[in-house]
């Protein structure tokens, strides 16, 4: 199942370009068009503040692509064919998850090279830098199972396309682009407790970039929550996704 997913990446490279198109355009917009008007609480270069947020946003919005691919297979009878084969029901779900995680790693490589090209640097050590990228992939790993579950729940590709309305605010109402302290109190509180914010803030600290950390508990313990949130999400949605797939065969 993993090999099947990777083969689709090789034979349909336009999908990778589509997935990376929005983050790359966002880098240009926020880094160069709006960047001069943006400020970082506590000081610091906005582009250094921005890039970990772009990494986090790309990982957060990836579950939408996962959901679409699952719906695509289901609507064309591929899922029914898998159900008729002598294979574990969990293999379809976990195979999709592992394949998407490998694809997410490639996304991070391209974004990382883009960040280096515009002058972003990690001033943390090698271990801290690798840990930061590991936390970003951990977030993506947890959100993949939400995408798989949604893909098994929505009825068709048109409905899957509308999931952008869910993914966009989930990624944007966070500390990815603006520090929560600059938002209205009620919106800032939502942004602080967004799992994306924990991962983005922790990665900024590990990269040695401006983090604009407030004095709230959730912000002070971003590194801890960047692990807790993905573990909790995976523990909830991975079993639900497998159970949903098993019910399709009844």
N, C-alpha and C positions, 0 to 999 in steps of 0.2 A: 504493500500500500504506500509506503514511503517512496519507493522507487517510481511508482506510478505518478505520484504528485510531482516529483522532481523532473520526470520526463516531460510533463506538461509545461514546466517552467522553461525547459530547453526548447521545446517546439513552439511555444507561444511567448517569446520574449516581450511582446507588446504588453503583456499583463504586468511584467516587472516595471516597464516604463510608465504604465498607468499608475501603479501603486506609488512610484517615486515622484511622479509629476507634481502632485499637490504639495508635498513637503519641500521640494526644490523651489517651486514658485513661491512658497511661503517664506523660505529663507531670503529670497530676493526682496519680497515685499516688506517683511518686518526688519530685515537687516539693513536694507539700503533705502527703501522708500519711507518707512515709518521710523526707522532706527534713530534718526537724529532727534526725533521728538519724544523718544522713550527715555525714561530714567530708571535707574536701579537704586532702590533704597539702600543707603549705606555707601553708595558710590561703586564705581566699577564700569567696565566697558559693556555696553548692552549686547554686542554680538557674542561676547563670551557668556553672558547670561542667557542669550537666546538659544544657542546651539544645543545644550542639554535638553532644553524644552522641546526643540524640534525632534530630537531623538525620541523623547518620551511620547510626543504626539503621534509620530509615525508608528510606534509600537502600539499605542492605544487604539488607533483607527484601523489597525490590521484585522480586527475581528470581523469587520464588515465584509472584507474580501473573503474571509473564511466562510462566512454565512452564505455568500453568493455562490461560491463553488459548490458547497453542499447542496444548495437548492438546485443548481444546474445539473448535478448528477442525479438528483431525485426526479426532476421533471423529465429527464431523458431516459429513465428506466435503468440507469446504471446501478442505483442503489438496490433496486429489485433484483438485479442480477447477482449482486454481492450477497443478498439475503438467501439466495438459492444455492449458494456455494458452501461447501463444508469448511467454514472458517469461523473463528471466534467473532461474536458481534463487537467486541471491544476493539478488534483489529482495525475496523474501518474508521472508528472514531480516533483511536490513538495514532494510527498511521497518518491521518490527516493532520493531527496536531504536531507530530514530529516533522512532517514535511513542511508545514507552515513555519515552524521554528527555524528550520534551515533557511527557508526563504527570507525570514526576518533577519537572520544573520547577514545575508547578502545585502539586504536593504541598509543595514547599519554600516556595512563596509562602504557602500556608495555614499551615504550621507556623511560618514566620517571623512572621506576623501574630499567631499565638497566643503566641509567645514574647514579642513586644513587649507584648501585653496583660497578661502576668503579671510584667512588669518587667525582662525580659532586654534588654540593650543590647550593641551592639558598640562597643567603645572604640577599635577600629582605624580606620584611615583608609578612605575610600571604596574605594580600590584594593585594600587588604588584605581588606576585607569581601567585595568581588566575587570576589577570588581564592579565598577560603574557600568560597564557594558554588560556584565553578567546580570546585574539587577534590571537593566532595561529588557533583556531577553526573558528574565523571569516574569516580568509583568506581561510581556507578550504571550508567554506560555500559559499564564492563567487566563488571559482574555480569549485565547483560542477556543477554550471550551464553551465560553458564552457564545462565540460565533457558531460553533458546531450545533449547539442546542437551538439557537435561533434559526439556523438553516434547516433543522429538522422540524421546526414548528411553523415557519411561514409557508404559505401554500404555493407560491410561484416566484419567478424571477423578478417580476414587477414589484412584488411586496418586499423582496430582498433588497432591491434598489432603494426603497424608502428608508432602510436602516441607517442611511447617511444622516437622517434627521436625529437619530439617537447617538451615533458615533461622534458627530461634530460637536455638540455641546459637552459631551463627556470629556473630550480631549481639550476643548477650549476653556471650559470653566475650571481652570486649574492654575498652577503656577508656571505653566509652560511659557507664557509670553509676558505676563505681568505678575508682580508680587501680590498675593492676596491682601496685603495691608493697604494697597492702593485702591481696592474695590470697596463698594458699599459693604457695611458690616455683615449683612445677611448673606450676600453673595460671596464675600471673602471667607466666611465660615464654611460654606459649601465647597469652595475651592480648596481650603485647607484639608478637608477630610476626603477629598477625591484621591483615590489610590494613585492616580497619575502624578499628583503633586508630591506625594511621598517619594516616589521613585525619581522624579525630576530633581527635587531638592537634594536627595541623597547623592545623586550622580554629580550634581554641581559641586557639592562639598568634596567628593572624591576626586573630581577633575581639578579641583583648586580654582574653580570659577566663582564669580560673585553669586551668592546664594540668596541674599536678602531674606534671611531667616528671621521670623518674628519671635515673640516670647511666649507663644502658646505651647501647650504640651505636645500637640501633634506635630508642630514644626520643629521643636527641639529634639524630637525622637524620630526624625524622618528616616534615618538609616534602619532603625528597628521596624518601622511600619512598612518600609519598602520590601521587607521580607514577609511580614505578617499578612499584609493585604493579599499578595499573590497566593500564599498558602491557603488562606481562608477561601478565596475565590475558586481555587482549584478543587479544594475539598468539597465545595458545594456543587459546582457546575460540571465537573468531570463525571461524577456518578449520574447526574441528571441527564447528561448527554448520552451516556451509554444506555441508561434505562429507556430513554426515548427511542433510541435506535432499536432496542430489543422489542419494544411495543409495536414497532412498524411491522414486524413479522407475524403479528398475531391476527 
